[in-house]
């Protein structure tokens, strides 16, 4: 099974939605439930 560009496409979509919300509403609600930095960074530790 190949994910192809699906993961990047999902990430770009989330970034676009978050940016649009920040510009229009001044909030970051779109990022609710996102991984915190420590968890995300932990995925790249060997």
N, C-alpha and C positions, 0 to 999 in steps of 0.2 A: 504494500500500500504506500502510495506517495502522497504527501501533503502538498507537494508542488509549492506554489506561491500562496496557498491559503493562509498560512500563519502570518506572513508579512502583510497580506491584504487585510486580515483582521486587525493587526496592530496599527496599520495606517488608518483604518476606519475609526478605531477607538481614538487615535490621536486627533483626527479631524473633528470628531464629535466634541471632544474635550476642548479643543481650541475654539470651536464655534461657540460653545457654551461660555467659555471664559470671556470671549470678545463681546457676546451679546448680553449675557446675564451677570458677568463678573463673578461667577461661581465655578466650582469644580465638582459639582455633583455627579457628573459623568464618570468620575474616577472612584466613586464609592464602590467598595468591594475589590479594588485593585490591590495587587500585591504590594506590601510595603518594601522599602529599599532593602532592609535586612534579609527578608525572605528571598527576594529576587536575587540579591547578591549571593546568597547562600547556595543557589543553584549552580553557580559557576566556580565553586570551590572544589578542588580535587580531593 
